Amino acid sequence: MNYITKLLTTATLLLSLGSNVKAADLPRSEYPRPQFERAEWVNLNGTWTYSFDFGQTGTEKGWANSNGFDGKIVVPFCPESSLSGVQYTDFIPCLWYQRSIDVPAAWADKNILLNFGAVDYEATIYINGTRVGKHYGTGSSFSLDITKFVKAGERANLVVSVKDNLRDGKQPGGKQSTALRSAGCNYTRVTGIWQTVWMEAVSPQALKQVFATPDIDQQQLVIRPEFYEESNDNTLTVQVLDGKKVVSSRTAPATNNTVIVLPVKNPKLWTPETPNLYDVTYTVRDAKGNVLDEVKSYAGMRKIHLAGGYFYLNNKPYFQRLVLDQGYYPDGIWTAPTDEALRRDIEMSKEVGFNGARLHQKVFEERYFYWADKLGYICWGEQASWCLDVNNEEAVRNFLTEWADEVVRDRNHPCIVTWTPLNETWGARDGVYVRFVTDLYNLTKAIDPTRPINDASGDSHVKTDIWTVHDYSREYDRLVENHTIKAGVEPYRNMRDRKYLAKYEGQPYMLDEFGGLPWIPKEERANSWGYGANIDSIEDFYSILEKEIDAIKACKHITGFCYTQITDVEQEKNGIYFYDRRPKFDNARIKAIFEKIPSVIEDPQDLSGWK
């Protein structure tokens, strides 16, 4: 029995069992936020009841008070997926979820938080018929304090209403198809809950979040905490550990203006080749020394900066051999079927010579970044910007709010080295778009000044730290001609005719989409595609790929690339692996081709001659 069959069997079993299932048997039972982990939590994945609301009349019908709908669905899988047990793939403008929640009696003096990894798109949450919160977002996580609406030791009724209007241009959608069926580079839609739902208990004066900034030059880790409630009587102790050895420890007042600097002498640096991580614990105590909150975390000591047209990792020029990863799964769509599947995707990528990924048109879950941190894999964080009308003021306002939440959520992960919120905004016009991208850049820098920003992948640049272009040419000579920068000549770009866009100013120049070479069985070609003509001989495939890499290597101004793509996705069949993750090629041979360009650049070129 293969893993997809096993998971489908599990989904059927969960639907038959209802809510009486042990935590270990729940889908995606692992703690969803491994960089900010508490012991007291309850996983709410598993079987919920649901109903579609095509007429969007559920509120009028009193569905907020429902004690159960007719259908059953396995959360956190979207209703379009097979793992949800539903697999309805037409448009779903609205649906409702319901389940009961049991609040542990031991949580009597705590605040009860209800957390959602992601719900696409407009979610309204009710407890016992009372509306307790609302959230707009395609992939952002959110949390609601439901303390006033539940009682410890008692059962409550949870109802979630979700609206999703992918076609109006006001919400991010990524590669979700706005047509009935998947076509081109647009795929199966995702509606409703698609990441883990969970409850946790926290002290009213618990730690809310931290911004942990490694500083390898001064050999220190800088912590900026934020609390649900501040108190000068409380303290926060931060410990940094290397294995069981305490490397550094500091105690400070538990207030939001506190900055804690922890020396980390001779730090073990984090790189894809040496993914060293330090465990970190945060402990909040009251004046009597009683523990109010304890959070387990980790940090990687590494530095990112740009200089002289190069990307630097830990003060060394570093070539990024990235692969495009769209994060789609045959059975879970946007949701990985298991935590192991997340890990395996990264391992597969490293096995064929990539040192990182551009995570494309989707906000990946935190567990993915956890495995990237652990395994050593650099990532570009991206939003699902397609489907969004970037010339519409309401649409860009929606985007800015959600993007800010996502940057805050993920900024402590050492694997993330670049923020790249937008992709191929070919329909952009002067006016709203220029103001939008300028604000987007400034907002991102204000939240996280430690990473470079690629404002719009594939040109359409307005304000950017990295200059990215897309080029699916196959010919060696054409690639070299396109990407050799000559003095006094503006470099290759995808949007040369738009005078309101930014001009190249010597930023690191990256080919962040290329390749896309199809390797498609002949019987599937009528309904499948890749970039360029089909390739009939596997030796021709290797030859074309190697010539492309040789061309990139010959272009000294290219300081990183992103190959399209790691796996096939539905009808787009240009992956290094098949959609079900089976290898297509000799992995060792593919790895040798991509690694013709080493990661660490020992002798950087003088890139000042472009002017």
Secondary structure, DSSP 8 states (H G I E B T S, - for coil): --HHHHHHHHHHHHHHHTT---GGGSTT-S-S-TTSB-SSEEE--EEEEEEE-TTS-TTTTTGGG-S--SEEEEETS-TTSGGGT----S--SEEEEEEEEE--GGGTTSEEEEEES-EEEEEEEEETTEEEEEEEESS--EEEE-GGG--TTSEEEEEEEEE--GGGSSS--TTB-SSSS-BTTBB----EE-S-EEEEEE-TT-EEEEEEEEETTTTEEEEEEEESS-EEEEEEEEEEEETTEEEEEEEEEESTT--EEEE-SS--BB-SSSB--EEEEEEEE-TT--EEEEEEEEE-B--EEEETTEEEETTEEB-EEEEEE---BTTTBTS-SSHHHHHHHHHHHHHTT-SEEEE-SS---HHHHHHHHHHT-EEEE----TT--TT-HHHHHHHHHHHHHHHHHHTT-TTEEEE--EE--TT--TTHHHHHHHHHHHHHHHH-TTS-B-SEESS--SS-SSEEEE-----HHHHHHHH---TTS----S-TT-TTS----S--EEEEEEE------GGGGGG-B-SSS----HHHHHHHHHHHHHHHHH-TTEEEEEEE-SB-BTTB---SB-TTS-B-S-HHHHHHHHTTS-SB-SS----GGG-
